Amino acid sequence: MNDTKTIDTLFNQLDTSLVDAYQVGALMYSPGTNGEIYEKLLSGVWGNCFSLALCLEDSIDDSAVELGERTIAETFHQIYESKEKLPFLPKLFIRVRSPKQIAKLYRMLSDSSELLSGFILPKFVPKNAPYYIEEICQINYKNNTNKIYMMPILESGELVSYHTRYETLDQLYSQLLSCREYVLNVRVGGNDLCHLFGVRRNVNETIYDIKPIASVLSDIVTYFFHDFVVSAPVWEYFADENDNWKTGLENEMRMDMLNGFIGKTIIHPNQIPVVANGLKANAHDVADAVKILNFQNPLVNVSKSAWGTRMNEMKTHANWAKKQILLAKIYGVR
């Protein structure tokens, strides 16, 4: 009997929390004051491979916060009342400005809160982390229907200076580990970090070309990768005559994946298919992943790859192989 485990079987054996975290994928931001979200979802024009963040922070003016809150509540109610009509319902998140907004918005959503995947927490630092965490935990203690996740964004000045970076990362890691079950992704605010240096990448450059920022990104992944999925920073470009923006996004996504990031913050629907395709697993990698996770030779731990082009080492490539199975199952194979 052939007992080789298939992609589906291997996928079903993986940690389900990782599945939820990987499924965030392309997270598209929209201002909280945007009243056309329901109509766009109903039309299906954005496809079926993205998550959606309704933003009450940097994308709207200070004077428009209450309008944004009301608009978001109305949007959730619209979707809740007619969700059966939607061709695709993405994971829905709300990016707040402060911890106190979380309970207020959750109450405003009422029954439609069952559509909410979680809150995005901007400028997450050791000083405000306990307040954010307390609000998220309180909601989950009272909520018996669906888990409400948080996705903190690391983007503060304390992460830039070597004098404060590692102490800050140590504290944030410990704080998030205390509520790990509610942390869906750790996210990185690339534009905020670039702002601190007064730099901005062009369409033919990646954020990894900005060496001080690349250093921060590397340290964040190194601190958090073992216990959390870390998502890559935003790509700003979405149009030009020669599709240079698309090539630039593809290049940056390759670097994201190579450096251990999963998922991408985006700001325009044009970017959704590019990110979705970039998250697909490579066919060669999937073949090797299946071979690695099925390997049973009691005498050796190495073999040549499925395509006969490289070495597979069963112990050292196991975590990589699990990642390929997750990507293949959720996003497909290219």
NUKOL-123636 format. One record per residue (C-alpha): chain; residue number from 0; residue in one letter; x, y, z. Coordinates in steps of 0.25 Angstrom, whole numbers. Each point is the difference from the previous one (the first is absolute). Example, Ala and Ser with C-alpha at 12.3 -4.5 7.8 and 13.67 -1.06 7.14 Angstrom:
# residues 2
R   mol   seq   type      c1      c2      c3
R     A     0      A      49     -18      31
R     A     1      S       6      14      -2
This chain:
# residues 334
R   mol   seq   type      c1      c2      c3
R     A     0      M       0       0       0
R     A     1      N       5      14      -3
R     A     2      D       0       8      13
R     A     3      T       6      13      -6
R     A     4      K      -7      12       5
R     A     5      T      -6      10      -9
R     A     6      I       0      15       1
R     A     7      D     -14      -1       5
R     A     8      T       4     -10      11
R     A     9      L      12       8       4
R     A    10      F      -7      13       0
R     A    11      N     -11      -6      10
R     A    12      Q      11      -4       9
R     A    13      L       5      14       2
R     A    14      D      -3      10      11
R     A    15      T     -13       7      -3
R     A    16      S       4      13       5
R     A    17      L      11       1     -10
R     A    18      V     -11      -3     -11
R     A    19      D      -8      12       5
R     A    20      A      13       9       1
R     A    21      Y       4      -4     -15
R     A    22      Q     -14       3      -5
R     A    23      V       1      15       3
R     A    24      G       9       1     -13
R     A    25      A      -2      13      -7
R     A    26      L      -6       9      10
R     A    27      M      -6      12      -7
R     A    28      Y      -2      13       7
R     A    29      S     -12       9      -2
R     A    30      P      -3      13       7
R     A    31      G     -11      -2      11
R     A    32      T      -8      11      -7
R     A    33      N      -2      -8     -12
R     A    34      G     -14      -3      -2
R     A    35      E       1      -8     -12
R     A    36      I       6     -13       6
R     A    37      Y     -13      -8      -1
R     A    38      E      -3       3     -14
R     A    39      K      14      -3      -4
R     A    40      L      -1     -14       7
R     A    41      L     -13      -2      -6
R     A    42      S       5       2     -14
R     A    43      G      12     -10       2
R     A    44      V       9      10      -7
R     A    45      W      11      -2      10
R     A    46      G       1     -15      -2
R     A    47      N       0     -11      11
R     A    48      C      14       0       5
R     A    49      F       2      12      10
R     A    50      S      -3       5      14
R     A    51      L      -5      14       3
R     A    52      A       4      10      10
R     A    53      L      -9      12       3
R     A    54      C       9      11       5
R     A    55      L      -3      10      11
R     A    56      E      14       5       1
R     A    57      D      10       6      -9
R     A    58      S      -9      -1     -13
R     A    59      I     -11      10       6
R     A    60      D       1      13       6
R     A    61      D      -1       3      15
R     A    62      S     -14       7      -2
R     A    63      A      -6     -12      -8
R     A    64      V       2     -11      11
R     A    65      E     -14       0       5
R     A    66      L      -5       0     -15
R     A    67      G       9     -12      -2
R     A    68      E      -5      -8      12
R     A    69      R     -14       2      -5
R     A    70      T       3      -4     -14
R     A    71      I       7     -12       4
R     A    72      A     -12      -4       9
R     A    73      E      -9       2     -12
R     A    74      T       9      -8      -9
R     A    75      F       0     -12       9
R     A    76      H     -15       1       2
R     A    77      Q      -2       0     -15
R     A    78      I       9     -12      -2
R     A    79      Y      -6      -7      11
R     A    80      E     -15       1      -5
R     A    81      S       4      -4     -14
R     A    82      K      12      -9       2
R     A    83      E      -6     -11      -8
R     A    84      K       0       8     -13
R     A    85      L      15       3       1
R     A    86      P       8      -8     -10
R     A    87      F      12       0      10
R     A    88      L       1       5      15
R     A    89      P      14       4       4
R     A    90      K       6       0      14
R     A    91      L      -4      14       5
R     A    92      F       8       8       9
R     A    93      I      -1      14       7
R     A    94      R      13       8       2
R     A    95      V      -3       9      12
R     A    96      R       7      12       6
R     A    97      S       0      -4      15
R     A    98      P      -3     -11       9
R     A    99      K     -13       7       5
R     A   100      Q      -6      -1     -14
R     A   101      I       0     -15       0
R     A   102      A     -11      -2       9
R     A   103      K      -8      12      -6
R     A   104      L       1      -6     -14
R     A   105      Y      -4     -14       5
R     A   106      R     -12       5       6
R     A   107      M      -4       8     -12
R     A   108      L       1     -12      -9
R     A   109      S     -10      -8       9
R     A   110      D      -4     -13      -7
R     A   111      S       9       3     -12
R     A   112      S      12      -1       9
R     A   113      E       0     -15      -4
R     A   114      L       6       5     -14
R     A   115      L      11       6       7
R     A   116      S      14      -8       0
R     A   117      G       7      10       9
R     A   118      F       6      14       3
R     A   119      I      13       6      -6
R     A   120      L       8       7      11
R     A   121      P       9      11      -6
R     A   122      K      13       5       6
R     A   123      F       0     -11      10
R     A   124      V      10       2      11
R     A   125      P       3      -5      14
R     A   126      K      -7      12       6
R     A   127      N     -13      -2      -7
R     A   128      A       0     -15      -2
R     A   129      P      -6      -4      14
R     A   130      Y     -12       9      -3
R     A   131      Y      -2      -6     -14
R     A   132      I       2     -14       5
R     A   133      E     -10       2      11
R     A   134      E     -11       5      -9
R     A   135      I       2     -12     -10
R     A   136      C      -1     -10      12
R     A   137      Q     -12       7       6
R     A   138      I      -8      -2     -14
R     A   139      N       4     -14      -1
R     A   140      Y      -4      -3      14
R     A   141      K     -14       5      -2
R     A   142      N      -1      -5     -14
R     A   143      N      -5     -15      -2
R     A   144      T      -1       0     -15
R     A   145      N      13       3      -7
R     A   146      K      14       4       4
R     A   147      I       4      14      -2
R     A   148      Y      15       1      -4
R     A   149      M       9      12       1
R     A   150      M      11       3     -10
R     A   151      P      10      10       6
R     A   152      I       9       9      -9
R     A   153      L      14       2       4
R     A   154      E       4      14      -6
R     A   155      S       5       8      12
R     A   156      G      13       8       1
R     A   157      E       5      -9      12
R     A   158      L       2     -10     -11
R     A   159      V      10       8      -8
R     A   160      S      10       4      10
R     A   161      Y      10     -12       5
R     A   162      H      -1       7      14
R     A   163      T     -15      -4       1
R     A   164      R      -3     -10     -11
R     A   165      Y       4     -13       7
R     A   166      E      -6       4      14
R     A   167      T     -13       4      -8
R     A   168      L      -1     -13      -8
R     A   169      D       3      -8      13
R     A   170      Q     -12       6       7
R     A   171      L      -9      -1     -12
R     A   172      Y       3     -14      -2
R     A   173      S      -3      -3      15
R     A   174      Q     -13       8       0
R     A   175      L      -5      -7     -13
R     A   176      L       4     -14       5
R     A   177      S      -9       2      12
R     A   178      C     -12       1     -10
R     A   179      R       5      -8     -11
R     A   180      E     -13      -7      -3
R     A   181      Y      -6      14      -4
R     A   182      V      12       4      -9
R     A   183      L      -3      -3     -14
R     A   184      N      11       7      -7
R     A   185      V      11      10       5
R     A   186      R       1      11     -11
R     A   187      V      11      10      -4
R     A   188      G      -3      14      -3
R     A   189      G      10       2     -11
R     A   190      N      -4      14      -4
R     A   191      D       1       5      15
R     A   192      L      14      -5       1
R     A   193      C       4       6     -13
R     A   194      H      -6      13       5
R     A   195      L       9       0      12
R     A   196      F      12       0     -10
R     A   197      G      -7      10     -10
R     A   198      V       2     -11     -11
R     A   199      R     -10      -6     -10
R     A   200      R       3     -11     -10
R     A   201      N      -2       2     -15
R     A   202      V      -8     -10      -9
R     A   203      N      13      -8      -4
R     A   204      E       5      -1      14
R     A   205      T      -4      -9      12
R     A   206      I      -1       4      14
R     A   207      Y      12     -10       2
R     A   208      D       8      10      -8
R     A   209      I      -1      10      12
R     A   210      K      10      -6       9
R     A   211      P      -4       6      13
R     A   212      I     -15      -4      -2
R     A   213      A       5     -14      -4
R     A   214      S       7      -1      13
R     A   215      V     -12       3       8
R     A   216      L      -8     -10      -9
R     A   217      S      10     -11       2
R     A   218      D       0       2      15
R     A   219      I     -15       0       1
R     A   220      V      -1     -14      -7
R     A   221      T      11      -6       8
R     A   222      Y      -7       4      13
R     A   223      F     -14      -5      -4
R     A   224      F       1     -11     -11
R     A   225      H       0     -11      10
R     A   226      D     -14       3       6
R     A   227      F      -6       9      -9
R     A   228      V      -3       3     -15
R     A   229      V       6      13      -4
R     A   230      S      -6       7     -12
R     A   231      A       8       9     -10
R     A   232      P      -1      15      -1
R     A   233      V      -9       8     -10
R     A   234      W       4       2     -15
R     A   235      E      -5      14      -4
R     A   236      Y       0      -1     -15
R     A   237      F     -12      -5      -8
R     A   238      A       0       6     -14
R     A   239      D       9       5     -11
R     A   240      E       1      -2     -15
R     A   241      N      10     -11      -1
R     A   242      D      -4      -9      12
R     A   243      N      13       4       7
R     A   244      W      -9       1      13
R     A   245      K      -3     -15      -2
R     A   246      T      14      -4      -2
R     A   247      G       4       7      12
R     A   248      L     -10      -6       9
R     A   249      E       4     -14      -5
R     A   250      N      14       3       3
R     A   251      E      -3       5      14
R     A   252      M      -9     -12       3
R     A   253      R      11     -10      -4
R     A   254      M       9       7      10
R     A   255      D     -11       0      10
R     A   256      M      -2     -15      -1
R     A   257      L      15      -3       0
R     A   258      N       1       8      13
R     A   259      G     -11      -7       7
R     A   260      F     -12       9      -2
R     A   261      I     -14      -5      -4
R     A   262      G     -10       9      -5
R     A   263      K       0      14      -5
R     A   264      T      -7      13       3
R     A   265      I      -5       7     -12
R     A   266      I      -8      12      -3
R     A   267      H      -7      -2     -14
R     A   268      P      -8     -11      -6
R     A   269      N      10      -1     -12
R     A   270      Q      10      -6      10
R     A   271      I      -9     -12       4
R     A   272      P       3      -9     -11
R     A   273      V      15       3       0
R     A   274      V       1      -4      15
R     A   275      A      -9     -12      -1
R     A   276      N       9      -5     -11
R     A   277      G      12       3       8
R     A   278      L      -5      -8      12
R     A   279      K      -2     -13      -9
R     A   280      A      10     -11       2
R     A   281      N      10      -3     -10
R     A   282      A      -3     -14      -6
R     A   283      H      15      -5       2
R     A   284      D      -1       5      15
R     A   285      V     -14      -8       2
R     A   286      A       6     -12      -6
R     A   287      D      12       0       9
R     A   288      A      -9       4      12
R     A   289      V      -9     -12      -2
R     A   290      K      13      -9      -1
R     A   291      I       6       6      12
R     A   292      L     -12      -2       9
R     A   293      N      -2     -14      -5
R     A   294      F      14      -5       1
R     A   295      Q       2     -13       8
R     A   296      N      14      -5      -3
R     A   297      P       5      -4      14
R     A   298      L      15       0      -5
R     A   299      V       2      14      -6
R     A   300      N      -7      14       1
R     A   301      V       4       5     -13
R     A   302      S      -5      -2     -15
R     A   303      K       0       7     -13
R     A   304      S     -11       8      -3
R     A   305      A     -13      -4      -8
R     A   306      W       6       7     -12
R     A   307      G      14      -5       2
R     A   308      T       6      13       1
R     A   309      R       3       3      15
R     A   310      M       2      -7      13
R     A   311      N     -12      -2      10
R     A   312      E       4      -2      15
R     A   313      M     -11      -5       7
R     A   314      K       3       6      14
R     A   315      T       4      14      -4
R     A   316      H     -10       2     -11
R     A   317      A     -13      -5       7
R     A   318      N      -5      14       5
R     A   319      W       3       5     -14
R     A   320      A      -8     -12      -6
R     A   321      K     -12       3       9
R     A   322      K       0      14      -4
R     A   323      Q      -1      -4     -15
R     A   324      I     -12      -9       3
R     A   325      L      -7      11       7
R     A   326      L       2       9     -12
R     A   327      A      -3     -10     -10
R     A   328      K     -14      -4       6
R     A   329      I      -4      14       3
R     A   330      Y       5       8     -12
R     A   331      G       3     -11     -10
R     A   332      V      12      -4      -8
R     A   333      R       8       7     -11
